[in-house]
Amino acid sequence: MIQFLADQLDQLDLALDQLALKDRNFDRFALMLIDNVVELTLHQHAHDIHLDAGLHPPDDGSRVDPKIIAAALGPHFDAKVKLARATGFATGELADTVQYLHGFRNTAYHRGARREGILRALALFYARSACELLGEYRPPYFMSISMDCLPHRAVKYLGATEQLLPSDAYKLAWQRLGAVATHLGNTLIADLSADLEKTVLRADEQLTFLAVNTTPAGITRNQAVLDCQVWPFAYSDEGQAFAAAHGGPDPSAPGYIGWIEQHYRWPCRADPIPSWRKRSASLASERNCHAALKKYCEFMNQTEELRTAIDTSAAELDAHIQNAIDSMREDRAFDL
């Protein structure tokens, strides 16, 4: 266990070194290192609970559901967080935060999402949260064997461990490492707020573009919002199945699009920008980093489908306009 904890100190300190370089690629690397520490700690906690349940089964019915423990020992991060919540190891804001930040790690690692405006602030917040989590970790035992080798990065934070109980030495080490992470800066709320504001502004500009250019006379922004959702849905398998199940016309019928627009319960039927701006302002005024991260992630998750639809429709209309301009230029050149 001593070696395990020392290795987590080692890895977190390495992550902070990467963040100190203030380079986007090192920021991305640091985020992955920190996430790995958190996941390993949650998995070790699950292993501890599994062993304890086998050695000391309670008689009062307070035992954690074995299915939750078994799931936490598997590969899924959310199952490990669920067990941490059930045992009181990571609860409330901290549990929510590590789950949100793990999601950012996944998009960075699996989809190559850069998130350049917020990545460093996210990684630093993850480092502070990891220190908080490890400060709460209570292993069932502290034991060292002759083969253990403390990395020099860990020794920097542990100091002379023989003068303290291991539990006290590591508690101080997490505090010291957290202080280093704090010293590197905290721009999380400002960076998240700026990114969300930029996201809302882009959607606003795209809706204006659609409203002005969809027809020669233009359409309302409310209609533009509906059109973004109606057309992709209407000819999808889901849309055609909905029409068939609710007595709608055949997809080839002239009134099909109008029927779909009228009868389907659209997630958004009006211009969302005013309410999105209120949410952006709410995030900007937040003072709690955990709450700010939650507001940002909830906004991005809840609006992703509509924002994608608006972005796709604007791109398609722009391509159509550019093709029309190119055709007019070709015709004029031919006439000359």
C-alpha positions as CSV (number, residue, x, y, z in Angstrom):
1,M,0.0,0.0,0.0
2,I,2.9,2.4,0.7
3,Q,4.2,1.8,-2.8
4,F,0.8,2.4,-4.3
5,L,0.3,5.7,-2.6
6,A,3.9,6.8,-3.4
7,D,3.3,6.0,-7.0
8,Q,0.2,8.2,-7.0
9,L,2.2,11.1,-5.5
10,D,4.9,10.5,-8.2
11,Q,2.4,10.7,-11.0
12,L,0.5,13.7,-9.8
13,D,3.8,15.6,-9.3
14,L,4.7,14.7,-12.9
15,A,1.4,16.0,-14.1
16,L,2.0,19.3,-12.3
17,D,5.4,19.6,-14.0
18,Q,3.6,19.2,-17.4
19,L,1.1,21.9,-16.4
20,A,3.9,24.3,-15.4
21,L,5.1,24.3,-19.0
22,K,1.8,26.0,-20.2
23,D,1.7,24.0,-23.4
24,R,-1.6,22.6,-24.8
25,N,-0.1,19.2,-25.5
26,F,1.4,18.9,-22.1
27,D,-1.9,20.1,-20.6
28,R,-3.6,17.2,-22.4
29,F,-1.0,14.7,-21.1
30,A,-1.4,16.1,-17.6
31,L,-5.1,15.6,-17.7
32,M,-4.7,11.9,-18.6
33,L,-2.1,11.4,-15.8
34,I,-4.4,12.9,-13.2
35,D,-7.4,11.0,-14.4
36,N,-5.4,7.8,-14.2
37,V,-4.5,8.5,-10.6
38,V,-8.1,9.1,-9.7
39,E,-9.3,6.0,-11.5
40,L,-6.6,3.8,-9.8
41,T,-7.5,5.2,-6.4
42,L,-11.2,4.5,-6.9
43,H,-10.4,1.0,-8.1
44,Q,-8.2,0.4,-5.1
45,H,-11.0,1.6,-2.9
46,A,-13.3,-0.9,-4.6
47,H,-10.8,-3.7,-4.0
48,D,-10.5,-2.6,-0.3
49,I,-14.3,-2.8,0.1
50,H,-14.4,-6.2,-1.6
51,L,-11.8,-7.6,0.7
52,D,-13.4,-6.1,3.8
53,A,-16.9,-7.5,2.8
54,G,-15.4,-11.0,2.6
55,L,-13.4,-10.8,5.8
56,H,-15.9,-8.9,8.0
57,P,-19.5,-9.4,6.7
58,P,-21.7,-7.1,8.8
59,D,-24.6,-8.6,10.8
60,D,-26.8,-5.4,10.8
61,G,-27.7,-5.4,7.1
62,S,-25.5,-2.3,6.3
63,R,-23.3,-4.2,3.8
64,V,-22.9,-2.5,0.4
65,D,-24.8,-4.3,-2.4
66,P,-22.4,-6.9,-3.8
67,K,-23.5,-6.0,-7.3
68,I,-22.3,-2.5,-6.8
69,I,-18.9,-3.7,-5.5
70,A,-18.6,-6.2,-8.4
71,A,-19.4,-3.4,-11.0
72,A,-16.8,-1.1,-9.4
73,L,-14.1,-3.8,-9.8
74,G,-14.9,-3.8,-13.5
75,P,-13.7,-1.3,-16.2
76,H,-16.3,1.4,-15.9
77,F,-15.4,4.6,-14.2
78,D,-19.0,5.5,-13.3
79,A,-19.4,2.3,-11.4
80,K,-16.4,3.1,-9.3
81,V,-17.8,6.5,-8.5
82,K,-21.1,4.9,-7.6
83,L,-19.4,2.7,-5.0
84,A,-17.4,5.6,-3.7
85,R,-20.7,7.5,-3.1
86,A,-22.3,4.4,-1.5
87,T,-19.5,4.1,1.0
88,G,-19.1,7.8,1.7
89,F,-15.6,7.9,0.2
90,A,-16.4,10.5,-2.4
91,T,-19.8,12.2,-2.2
92,G,-21.6,15.4,-3.3
93,E,-19.6,17.9,-5.3
94,L,-16.4,16.0,-5.3
95,A,-18.0,12.9,-6.7
96,D,-19.8,14.9,-9.4
97,T,-16.6,16.8,-10.3
98,V,-14.4,13.7,-10.8
99,Q,-17.1,12.2,-13.0
100,Y,-17.4,15.4,-15.1
101,L,-13.6,15.7,-15.4
102,H,-13.3,12.0,-16.4
103,G,-15.6,12.9,-19.3
104,F,-13.2,15.6,-20.5
105,R,-10.4,13.1,-20.3
106,N,-12.3,10.7,-22.5
107,T,-13.0,13.2,-25.2
108,A,-9.4,14.4,-25.2
109,Y,-8.0,10.8,-25.4
110,H,-10.6,9.1,-27.6
111,R,-11.8,11.9,-29.8
112,G,-8.8,14.2,-29.8
113,A,-10.8,17.1,-28.4
114,R,-8.4,20.0,-27.8
115,R,-10.6,22.3,-25.7
116,E,-7.7,24.8,-25.8
117,G,-9.5,27.6,-23.9
118,I,-10.3,25.5,-20.9
119,L,-8.0,22.5,-20.9
120,R,-5.3,23.8,-18.5
121,A,-7.8,25.1,-16.0
122,L,-9.6,21.8,-16.1
123,A,-6.4,19.9,-15.5
124,L,-5.4,22.1,-12.6
125,F,-8.8,21.7,-11.0
126,Y,-8.6,17.9,-11.5
127,A,-5.2,17.9,-9.8
128,R,-6.7,19.8,-6.8
129,S,-9.7,17.5,-6.7
130,A,-7.5,14.4,-6.9
131,C,-5.5,15.7,-3.9
132,E,-8.8,16.2,-2.1
133,L,-10.0,12.7,-3.0
134,L,-6.7,11.0,-1.9
135,G,-6.8,13.0,1.3
136,E,-10.0,11.2,2.1
137,Y,-8.7,7.8,1.2
138,R,-8.3,5.5,4.2
139,P,-6.6,2.3,3.2
140,P,-7.3,-0.7,5.4
141,Y,-3.6,-0.9,6.2
142,F,-0.2,0.8,5.7
143,M,2.5,-1.7,4.9
144,S,5.8,-1.6,3.2
145,I,8.0,-4.4,1.9
146,S,11.7,-4.6,1.2
147,M,11.1,-4.3,-2.6
148,D,9.3,-1.0,-2.2
149,C,11.1,2.0,-3.8
150,L,9.8,5.5,-3.1
151,P,10.2,7.8,-6.1
152,H,12.1,11.0,-5.5
153,R,9.0,13.0,-6.5
154,A,7.1,11.3,-3.6
155,V,9.9,11.9,-1.2
156,K,9.6,15.7,-1.9
157,Y,6.1,15.7,-0.4
158,L,6.5,13.0,2.3
159,G,9.7,14.3,3.9
160,A,11.1,12.2,6.7
161,T,8.3,9.7,7.0
162,E,9.9,7.9,10.0
163,Q,8.9,10.9,12.2
164,L,5.2,10.5,11.4
165,L,2.6,7.8,11.2
166,P,2.2,6.8,7.5
167,S,-1.4,8.0,7.5
168,D,-0.3,11.4,8.8
169,A,2.6,11.6,6.4
170,Y,0.4,11.0,3.4
171,K,-2.3,13.3,4.6
172,L,0.3,16.1,4.7
173,A,1.7,15.1,1.3
174,W,-1.7,15.5,-0.4
175,Q,-2.1,18.9,1.2
176,R,1.4,20.0,0.0
177,L,0.7,18.7,-3.5
178,G,-2.6,20.5,-3.5
179,A,-0.9,23.7,-2.5
180,V,1.5,23.4,-5.5
181,A,-1.5,22.9,-7.8
182,T,-3.2,26.0,-6.3
183,H,0.0,28.0,-6.8
184,L,-0.1,27.3,-10.5
185,G,-3.3,29.3,-10.8
186,N,-7.1,29.0,-10.8
187,T,-8.8,30.4,-13.9
188,L,-11.5,27.7,-14.1
189,I,-14.6,29.9,-13.7
190,A,-13.3,32.6,-16.0
191,D,-12.2,30.1,-18.7
192,L,-15.5,28.1,-18.6
193,S,-17.5,31.3,-18.7
194,A,-15.6,32.6,-21.7
195,D,-16.0,29.3,-23.5
196,L,-19.7,29.1,-22.9
197,E,-20.2,32.7,-23.9
198,K,-18.3,32.0,-27.1
199,T,-20.5,28.9,-27.7
200,V,-23.7,30.9,-27.3
201,L,-22.4,33.7,-29.6
202,R,-21.6,31.2,-32.3
203,A,-25.1,29.7,-32.1
204,D,-26.6,33.2,-32.1
205,E,-24.7,34.2,-35.3
206,Q,-25.7,30.9,-37.0
207,L,-29.4,31.4,-36.2
208,T,-29.2,35.0,-37.6
209,F,-27.6,33.6,-40.8
210,L,-30.3,31.0,-41.2
211,A,-33.1,33.4,-40.5
212,V,-31.8,35.9,-43.1
213,N,-30.8,33.6,-45.8
214,T,-33.0,30.5,-45.8
215,T,-35.5,32.2,-48.2
216,P,-35.4,35.5,-50.1
217,A,-37.8,37.1,-47.7
218,G,-36.2,35.5,-44.7
219,I,-37.8,33.5,-41.9
220,T,-38.2,34.1,-38.1
221,R,-35.5,32.8,-35.7
222,N,-38.2,30.6,-34.1
223,Q,-38.8,29.0,-37.5
224,A,-35.1,28.6,-38.1
225,V,-34.8,26.7,-34.8
226,L,-37.7,24.4,-35.8
227,D,-36.3,23.8,-39.4
228,C,-32.9,22.7,-37.9
229,Q,-34.7,20.0,-36.1
230,V,-37.5,19.1,-38.5
231,W,-35.7,18.3,-41.7
232,P,-33.0,15.9,-40.3
233,F,-35.6,14.1,-38.1
234,A,-38.4,13.8,-40.7
235,Y,-36.5,11.5,-43.1
236,S,-34.6,9.6,-40.4
237,D,-35.7,6.1,-39.5
238,E,-37.0,7.4,-36.2
239,G,-39.0,10.2,-37.9
240,Q,-40.6,7.8,-40.4
241,A,-41.4,5.3,-37.7
242,F,-43.1,8.1,-35.6
243,A,-45.3,9.1,-38.6
244,A,-46.3,5.5,-39.2
245,A,-47.1,4.9,-35.6
246,H,-49.2,8.1,-35.2
247,G,-51.2,8.0,-38.4
248,G,-49.1,10.5,-40.3
249,P,-48.8,10.8,-44.1
250,D,-46.3,8.9,-46.2
251,P,-42.9,10.5,-46.3
252,S,-43.3,11.1,-50.1
253,A,-46.6,13.0,-49.5
254,P,-46.6,16.8,-50.0
255,G,-47.8,17.5,-46.5
256,Y,-45.4,15.2,-44.7
257,I,-42.9,17.8,-43.4
258,G,-45.7,20.0,-42.1
259,W,-47.4,17.1,-40.3
260,I,-44.1,16.2,-38.6
261,E,-43.5,19.8,-37.5
262,Q,-47.0,20.0,-36.0
263,H,-47.2,16.7,-34.3
264,Y,-43.8,15.8,-32.9
265,R,-42.8,17.2,-29.5
266,W,-39.7,19.2,-30.3
267,P,-37.2,19.7,-27.5
268,C,-37.1,23.4,-28.5
269,R,-39.7,25.3,-30.5
270,A,-38.4,28.9,-30.0
271,D,-35.2,30.9,-30.1
272,P,-33.1,29.5,-27.2
273,I,-30.5,32.2,-27.2
274,P,-32.1,34.5,-24.5
275,S,-32.3,31.6,-22.0
276,W,-28.8,30.4,-23.0
277,R,-27.5,33.9,-22.2
278,K,-29.1,33.8,-18.8
279,R,-27.3,30.5,-18.1
280,S,-24.0,32.0,-19.3
281,A,-24.5,34.9,-17.0
282,S,-25.3,32.5,-14.1
283,L,-22.0,30.7,-14.7
284,A,-20.0,33.9,-14.9
285,S,-21.3,35.0,-11.5
286,E,-20.6,31.6,-9.8
287,R,-17.9,31.5,-7.1
288,N,-17.8,27.8,-6.4
289,C,-15.6,25.8,-8.9
290,H,-17.5,22.6,-8.4
291,A,-20.8,24.3,-9.1
292,A,-19.4,26.2,-12.1
293,L,-18.1,23.0,-13.7
294,K,-21.5,21.4,-13.1
295,K,-23.3,24.4,-14.8
296,Y,-21.0,24.3,-17.7
297,C,-21.2,20.5,-18.3
298,E,-25.0,20.5,-17.9
299,F,-25.3,23.3,-20.4
300,M,-23.1,21.6,-22.9
301,N,-24.8,18.2,-22.5
302,Q,-28.3,19.5,-22.6
303,T,-27.8,21.8,-25.6
304,E,-25.4,19.6,-27.7
305,E,-28.1,18.1,-29.9
306,L,-29.7,21.5,-30.8
307,R,-26.3,23.2,-31.2
308,T,-25.2,20.5,-33.6
309,A,-28.4,20.8,-35.6
310,I,-28.0,24.6,-35.9
311,D,-24.3,24.2,-36.8
312,T,-25.1,21.6,-39.5
313,S,-28.0,23.6,-41.0
314,A,-25.9,26.7,-41.2
315,A,-23.0,24.8,-42.8
316,E,-25.4,23.2,-45.4
317,L,-27.0,26.6,-46.2
318,D,-23.6,28.3,-46.6
319,A,-22.4,25.5,-48.9
320,H,-25.6,25.9,-51.0
321,I,-25.1,29.6,-51.2
322,Q,-21.4,29.2,-52.2
323,N,-22.4,26.6,-54.9
324,A,-25.0,29.0,-56.3
325,I,-22.4,31.8,-56.4
326,D,-19.9,29.5,-58.2
327,S,-22.5,28.5,-60.7
328,M,-23.4,32.1,-61.5
329,R,-19.7,32.9,-62.0
330,E,-19.3,30.0,-64.3
331,D,-22.4,31.0,-66.3
332,R,-21.1,34.6,-66.6
333,A,-17.7,33.4,-67.7
334,F,-19.3,31.2,-70.4
335,D,-21.4,34.1,-71.7
336,L,-18.3,36.2,-72.0
